[in-house]
């Protein structure tokens, strides 16, 4: 069963603000969509975006495991 996680996201050209908690998901290999108004993306609750996750993602990128 998927968990629904709600968080506040605000963005401008010079900043991105996330409040309470952040999660990440790779959109690689997902199909393109024709919808240009909005798209719903499911975020796995176990993929928190924190310092440890950022370091892991950067390491994977450095090794070429993700692009």
HUMO-V59905 format. One record per backbone hydrogen bond with DSSP energy under -0.5 kcal/mol. CO is the residue of the C=O (numbers start at 1). NH is the residue of the N-H. E is the energy in kcal/mol with one decimal. If there is no record, write none. Layout:
CO NH E
CO NH E
This chain:
3 5 -0.6
4 6 -0.5
8 19 -1.8
10 17 -3.0
12 15 -0.8
15 12 -2.8
17 10 -2.1
19 8 -0.8
19 21 -1.7
22 49 -3.1
27 30 -1.8
42 44 -0.6
44 47 -1.9
46 48 -1.0
47 24 -2.1
48 50 -0.9
50 54 -2.8
51 55 -2.4
52 56 -2.2
53 57 -2.9
54 58 -2.5
55 59 -2.2
56 60 -2.6
57 61 -2.3
58 62 -2.4
59 63 -1.9
60 65 -2.4
60 66 -0.9
61 64 -1.1
